[in-house]
């Protein structure tokens, strides 16, 4: 069988520190195995064909409704993370299928309007809102009309722990966490320059010296450094020099780009989301299925589940339909 050949290849060629497909801890609910695909390959396919994944194409990464076709969306960012994570996994002889599945699902629960939306829902929801926890909630409960995708333990763990403060249980999860940071910093620089927020010669001189002047050189340098630092080791990390330079670049982006970009949509996004939150907490019976049934009676959580699932465009249209007088109405 094809799956058995994959098992044999992994046993022969993957690092002793890699997560082998045959050694998965399994799913929350037992299922009949596929004769062709490993469990991690099945997880990748389930994520790609999920509704939440498709909606990422119309969710803001940093710049809301930019005037141009080449800005990052949440979907293109996700694909970017997947490619970088696979390159790291390949360089370290880790499980590419697992790294890819985690990367494709890592932002699947993200809000409309980027991190501004996340910040607003976190303030509104009594139990808080964090996109990495929501991503796990999406794949566990909300997809497939409340049935969830029933992913493997390793993919679920990687999704939950993909942020810088997370502690993934697998090296593949650690690779995705680094890939996420490399991806958003470097391509957000491209978008910021394109949007006129930033000039290339304004980047920190040390970071340019360490990583290079172009997006491709910075990403290639980062991947190569991770592979050289982590080769044959039970960890996935950057060298101290590269990590410090990347942290400097990230801090620079927060100070000069992210906060400024967020200000442009903060007021309007907050007004829309607050109005929608109030509307549905008062009229929770209008929430679509399965948001009520999966919330365990927690109305604020059900409303946040619904709002976070929206694309930017859907949220705007819904707000206009509910709160903006329509022509011809009396």
SULTAQUI-V517641 format. One record per pair of residues at least 6 apart in sequence whose ideal C-beta (glycine too) atoms are under 7 Angstrom apart, sorted by the first residue. I is the first residue (numbers start at 0). J is the second residue. Records with the same first field share a line. If there is no record, write none. Layout:
# SULTAQUI-V517641
I: J / J
This chain:
# SULTAQUI-V517641
0: 34 / 35
1: 35
2: 33 / 34 / 35 / 36 / 37
5: 20 / 37
6: 20 / 21
9: 19 / 20 / 94
10: 19
12: 92
13: 19 / 92 / 93 / 94
14: 91 / 92 / 93
16: 170 / 233
17: 92 / 93 / 94 / 170
18: 94 / 97 / 153 / 169 / 171
19: 94
20: 37 / 38 / 39 / 94 / 96
23: 38 / 151 / 152 / 153
24: 152 / 153
25: 151 / 152
26: 149 / 150 / 151
27: 149
28: 149
30: 149
33: 41
37: 96
38: 151
39: 94 / 96 / 97 / 100 / 151 / 154
40: 96
42: 100 / 150 / 151 / 154
43: 96 / 99 / 100 / 103
45: 148 / 150
46: 52 / 100 / 103 / 104 / 107 / 148
47: 103
49: 142 / 148
50: 142
51: 107 / 137 / 142 / 308
52: 103 / 107
54: 308 / 310
55: 72 / 73 / 74 / 77 / 106
56: 72 / 74
57: 72 / 310 / 311 / 312
58: 72 / 73 / 109 / 111 / 310 / 311
59: 73 / 111 / 112 / 113 / 311
60: 71 / 72 / 73 / 76 / 113
61: 71 / 113 / 187 / 190 / 257 / 260
62: 70 / 190 / 194 / 260
63: 112 / 263 / 264 / 311
65: 194
67: 193
69: 193
70: 190 / 193
71: 186 / 190
73: 106 / 109
76: 182 / 183 / 186
77: 102 / 103 / 106
79: 182 / 186
80: 102 / 105 / 175 / 178 / 179 / 182
81: 99 / 102 / 103
83: 178 / 181 / 182 / 218 / 222
84: 98 / 99 / 102 / 174 / 175 / 178
85: 95 / 98 / 99
86: 222
87: 174 / 177 / 178 / 222 / 225 / 226 / 235
88: 94 / 95 / 98 / 171 / 174
89: 95
90: 222 / 226
91: 226 / 229 / 230 / 235
93: 170 / 171 / 174
94: 171
97: 153 / 154 / 169 / 171
98: 171 / 174 / 175
100: 154
101: 154 / 157 / 158 / 161 / 171 / 172 / 175
102: 175 / 178
104: 134 / 138 / 154 / 158
105: 134 / 158 / 161 / 175 / 179
106: 130 / 134
107: 134 / 137 / 138
108: 130 / 133 / 134 / 136 / 137 / 307
109: 130
110: 116 / 117 / 120 / 130 / 307
111: 309 / 310 / 311 / 314
112: 264 / 268 / 311
114: 261
115: 261 / 264 / 265 / 268
116: 268 / 272
117: 128 / 130
119: 268 / 269 / 272 / 273
120: 128 / 272 / 303 / 306 / 307
121: 127 / 128 / 129
123: 273 / 276
124: 299 / 300 / 303
125: 299
126: 300
128: 303
131: 158 / 159 / 161 / 162
132: 159
133: 307
134: 158
135: 155 / 158 / 159
138: 147 / 148 / 150 / 155 / 158
139: 147
140: 147 / 293
141: 289 / 293 / 304
142: 148
144: 288 / 289
145: 289 / 292 / 293
153: 168 / 169
156: 167 / 168 / 169 / 172
157: 167 / 169 / 171 / 172 / 175
159: 165
160: 166 / 167 / 172
161: 175 / 176 / 179
162: 176
163: 176 / 180
165: 176
167: 173 / 176
170: 235
173: 235
174: 235
177: 225 / 235 / 237
180: 245
181: 218 / 221
184: 245 / 248 / 249 / 252
185: 214 / 217 / 218
186: 214
187: 252 / 256
188: 197 / 214 / 252
189: 214
191: 197 / 256
192: 198 / 199
196: 256 / 259 / 260
197: 255 / 256
202: 251
203: 247 / 248 / 251
205: 244 / 247
206: 244 / 247 / 248
209: 240 / 241 / 244
210: 216 / 217 / 220 / 221 / 244
211: 217 / 220
221: 241 / 245
224: 237 / 238 / 241
225: 235 / 236 / 237
228: 236 / 237 / 238
229: 235 / 236
237: 245
271: 314 / 315 / 318
272: 306
274: 318 / 322
275: 306 / 314 / 317 / 318
276: 302 / 306
278: 321
279: 285 / 286 / 302 / 305
280: 298 / 299 / 302
283: 291 / 298 / 301 / 302
286: 301 / 302 / 305
287: 305
290: 301 / 304 / 305
291: 301
294: 300 / 301 / 304
